[in-house]
Amino acid sequence: MFRGVATFNLDAKGRMAVPAKFRKHLDVCCEGRLVITIDHSDHCLQLYPLPEWEIVEEKLSALPSLNPQVRRLKRMLLGYATECEMDGNGRILLPAKLREFAGLDKSMVMIGQGNKFELWNEQTWNELMDECLEEDFGEILPAELESLSI
């Protein structure tokens, strides 16, 4: 499980250095082989260990392509999916098109989401968190979350 938030900078070549706390686990679970794609609803990127991505890919491929919303989702997630591998220094080269989509130019944030990571522009992430903290979650929680005790 990946959890926590890390802030760091992209280098001049568009590479991100995976924080040390995640590197060892990624070496063990996927030998540093990852898949990165765009998020379907936010301007951030999703970074999956390859075995986790293969589960998502299988589920997406099984969806009916006659549905226009399903086709759109497949085009986005599968179309932009790019395999990448951590180098010996724990760096990953982020494709220029994906960096552009998420507005990743220098300072960025990596957020653990259990089986994957989200990659955000640091300023965008901070603005989103400020908005979230101002909301009254009691009024917007879906029914299935109301009984969640955390």
Secondary structure by P-SEA (a helix, b strand, c coil): cbbbbbbbbbcccccccccccaaaaaaaaccccbbbbbbccccbbbbbcaaaaaaaaaaaaacccccaaaaaaaaaccccbbbbbbcccccccccaaaaaaacccccbbbbbcccbbbbccaaaaaaaaaaaaacccccccccccccccc
